[in-house]
Amino acid sequence: MFNEPDEYQEIRDAIRQLCRQFPDEYFRQVDEKSAYPEAFVDALIGAGWLAAMIPEEYGGTGLGLTAATVIMEEINRSGGNAGAVHGQMYNMGTLLRNGSKAQKEKYLPPIAAGKLRIQSMAVTEPTTGTDTTKIKTTAVRRGDRYVVNGQKVWISRVQHSDLMILLARTTPLAQVKKKSEGMSIFIVDLHQAIGKGLSVRPIPNLVNHETNELFFDNLEIPQENLIGEEGQGFKYILDGLNAERTLIAAECIGDGYWFIERARKYACERIVFDRPIGKNQGVQFPIADAFIEVEAANLMRFEAARLFDAHQPCGAQANMAKYLAAKASWEAANVCMQTHGGFGFANEYDIERKFRETRLYQVAPISTNLIYAYVAEHILGLPRSF
Ligand SMILES: Cc1cc2nc3c(=O)[nH]c(=O)nc-3n(C[C@H](O)[C@H](O)[C@H](O)COP(=O)(O)OP(=O)(O)OC[C@H]3O[C@@H](n4cnc5c(N)ncnc54)[C@H](O)[C@@H]3O)c2cc1C
């Protein structure tokens, strides 16, 4: 319902049309087989949609973040899962903002042309979790190479990516003035790395996100794969998070509208006690409530994207958009499940699949508590809690 500028209607129509080739059954089967939606991703890349944030000078379409969020939203709103591809939208941003001219010229045109995928980013570690500055994976310079040792967990899409952004400590924590210093980011060529110092173990879990544990055992990375300045990697990762959070907020908005539409339709059609269940206020009010929440979250999502595209500070809005949208989509998921009664649990309705998928976003890529902590400290000026 929310009326965003007309300029995005064309994108919406095109993505909807593309998504019609990949109906519910397609994503249901992909989920049941714990597979990767290859045909869908190929179609999306083939049509150039994942190059939305790559500037035209590097072969992309330079549409910006707002347009990119519309693409992500429409995928989820059509019943799909943009989680299979969202990494490509924000990981290339890390390269674009912080990479050298040579790196941008080498990688961005083939990414824009769909010949190279940069779907993965490896930050999280099993023993440190959200406390990123304590990561234990190290990259030690030896001549013209860095040698990486350590472990990562929950790293997505490694099996369907050519490149991965890796955060590792290059100066020991004890030797830096600020704990956020001394970490660096690298481009890892996964084809060269897997089996030669990098091993990958999939983690069976609630959502089909192709997520893995990674083990680094003397993995060698050429020095020229360092992105930006050594020791500044944490700052570069943080810079990219606003785009990631806004894109994921849009996916949640898409989920929210999908759940509401399914609930609305079923509430009109399902007859119990000789009347459509939607005639009961006990059924229709929660649907109306969920709709209001999604609409409100959507305003914050567009505000965050607008500020990002205008190169203005948007940390607060991106975090709040992610918080509001993840909460609204989860509420809509519950309402949709409840409206469908027992049928909500049946795989063929796709509600249980989308229910699992949207639940992720209160935990990853940043948990709700950490957004509260951000708002408390950085916006409200409350004392830092950790
Ligand atoms: C399916 C999936 C895909 C993922 N993909 C990737 C990926 O591609 N790349 C990547 O790097 N990571 C990825 N992640 C990891 C994800 O970003 C982390 O799971 C998330 O950041 C939370 O970290 P954690 O799991 O270690 O939780 P922890 O840090 O252990 O936290 C556990 C709980 O405690 C709470 N908590 C912790 N500290 C505090 C505090 N000080 N105050 C209040 N509450 C606190 C948290 O909010 C959370 O609810 C993925 C995770 C999942 C589940």
The ligand as an SDF file (V2000), in Angstrom:
LIG
                    3D

 53 58  0  0  0  0  0  0  0  0999 V2000
   21.4970  -19.0460    8.9620 C   0  0  0  0  0  0  0  0  0  0  0  0
   22.5840  -18.1160    9.3690 C   0  0  0  0  0  0  0  0  0  0  0  0
   23.3910  -17.5250    8.4090 C   0  0  0  0  0  0  0  0  0  0  0  0
   24.4540  -16.7070    8.7820 C   0  0  0  0  0  0  0  0  0  0  0  0
   25.3070  -16.2110    7.8190 N   0  0  0  0  0  0  0  0  0  0  0  0
   26.4440  -15.5720    8.1960 C   0  0  0  0  0  0  0  0  0  0  0  0
   27.4390  -15.1870    7.2260 C   0  0  0  0  0  0  0  0  0  0  0  0
   27.2700  -15.4120    6.0160 O   0  0  0  0  0  0  0  0  0  0  0  0
   28.5640  -14.5980    7.6600 N   0  0  0  0  0  0  0  0  0  0  0  0
   28.8150  -14.3400    8.9820 C   0  0  0  0  0  0  0  0  0  0  0  0
   29.8710  -13.7970    9.3140 O   0  0  0  0  0  0  0  0  0  0  0  0
   27.8890  -14.6740    9.9300 N   0  0  0  0  0  0  0  0  0  0  0  0
   26.7240  -15.2820    9.5660 C   0  0  0  0  0  0  0  0  0  0  0  0
   25.7930  -15.6590   10.5190 N   0  0  0  0  0  0  0  0  0  0  0  0
   26.0820  -15.4090   11.9250 C   0  0  0  0  0  0  0  0  0  0  0  0
   25.1980  -14.3370   12.5560 C   0  0  0  0  0  0  0  0  0  0  0  0
   25.5870  -13.0690   12.0980 O   0  0  0  0  0  0  0  0  0  0  0  0
   25.3390  -14.5150   14.0730 C   0  0  0  0  0  0  0  0  0  0  0  0
   24.6750  -15.7260   14.4210 O   0  0  0  0  0  0  0  0  0  0  0  0
   24.7650  -13.3650   14.8180 C   0  0  0  0  0  0  0  0  0  0  0  0
   25.5360  -12.2080   14.5970 O   0  0  0  0  0  0  0  0  0  0  0  0
   24.7340  -13.6450   16.3270 C   0  0  0  0  0  0  0  0  0  0  0  0
   25.9720  -14.1460   16.7690 O   0  0  0  0  0  0  0  0  0  0  0  0
   26.0290  -15.4900   17.6150 P   0  0  0  0  0  0  0  0  0  0  0  0
   25.2120  -16.5110   16.9370 O   0  0  0  0  0  0  0  0  0  0  0  0
   27.4390  -15.8260   17.9030 O   0  0  0  0  0  0  0  0  0  0  0  0
   25.3020  -15.1130   18.9650 O   0  0  0  0  0  0  0  0  0  0  0  0
   25.9710  -14.6520   20.3320 P   0  0  0  0  0  0  0  0  0  0  0  0
   26.8820  -13.4840   20.1310 O   0  0  0  0  0  0  0  0  0  0  0  0
   26.5060  -15.8480   21.0240 O   0  0  0  0  0  0  0  0  0  0  0  0
   24.6850  -14.1450   21.1230 O   0  0  0  0  0  0  0  0  0  0  0  0
   23.6760  -15.0510   21.5900 C   0  0  0  0  0  0  0  0  0  0  0  0
   22.5030  -14.2560   22.1120 C   0  0  0  0  0  0  0  0  0  0  0  0
   22.9320  -13.4210   23.2070 O   0  0  0  0  0  0  0  0  0  0  0  0
   22.6240  -12.0660   22.9450 C   0  0  0  0  0  0  0  0  0  0  0  0
   23.7120  -11.2080   23.4490 N   0  0  0  0  0  0  0  0  0  0  0  0
   25.0480  -11.3910   23.3100 C   0  0  0  0  0  0  0  0  0  0  0  0
   25.7030  -10.3820   23.9020 N   0  0  0  0  0  0  0  0  0  0  0  0
   24.7800   -9.5480   24.4230 C   0  0  0  0  0  0  0  0  0  0  0  0
   24.8410   -8.3310   25.1590 C   0  0  0  0  0  0  0  0  0  0  0  0
   25.9920   -7.7430   25.4670 N   0  0  0  0  0  0  0  0  0  0  0  0
   23.6780   -7.7530   25.5230 N   0  0  0  0  0  0  0  0  0  0  0  0
   22.4950   -8.3400   25.2380 C   0  0  0  0  0  0  0  0  0  0  0  0
   22.3790   -9.4840   24.5300 N   0  0  0  0  0  0  0  0  0  0  0  0
   23.4970  -10.0820   24.1310 C   0  0  0  0  0  0  0  0  0  0  0  0
   22.4900  -11.9450   21.4310 C   0  0  0  0  0  0  0  0  0  0  0  0
   21.6300  -10.8920   21.0980 O   0  0  0  0  0  0  0  0  0  0  0  0
   21.9280  -13.3000   21.0460 C   0  0  0  0  0  0  0  0  0  0  0  0
   20.5260  -13.2760   21.1310 O   0  0  0  0  0  0  0  0  0  0  0  0
   24.6860  -16.4300   10.1530 C   0  0  0  0  0  0  0  0  0  0  0  0
   23.8510  -16.9830   11.1370 C   0  0  0  0  0  0  0  0  0  0  0  0
   22.8160  -17.8390   10.7580 C   0  0  0  0  0  0  0  0  0  0  0  0
   21.9660  -18.4530   11.8380 C   0  0  0  0  0  0  0  0  0  0  0  0
  1  2  1  0
  2  3  1  0
  2 52  2  0
  3  4  2  0
  4  5  1  0
  4 50  1  0
  5  6  2  0
  6  7  1  0
  6 13  1  0
  7  8  2  0
  7  9  1  0
  9 10  1  0
 10 11  2  0
 10 12  1  0
 12 13  2  0
 13 14  1  0
 14 15  1  0
 14 50  1  0
 15 16  1  0
 16 17  1  0
 16 18  1  0
 18 19  1  0
 18 20  1  0
 20 21  1  0
 20 22  1  0
 22 23  1  0
 23 24  1  0
 24 25  2  0
 24 26  1  0
 24 27  1  0
 27 28  1  0
 28 29  2  0
 28 30  1  0
 28 31  1  0
 31 32  1  0
 32 33  1  0
 33 34  1  0
 33 48  1  0
 34 35  1  0
 35 36  1  0
 35 46  1  0
 36 37  1  0
 36 45  1  0
 37 38  2  0
 38 39  1  0
 39 40  1  0
 39 45  2  0
 40 41  1  0
 40 42  2  0
 42 43  1  0
 43 44  2  0
 44 45  1  0
 46 47  1  0
 46 48  1  0
 48 49  1  0
 50 51  2  0
 51 52  1  0
 52 53  1  0
M  END
$$$$
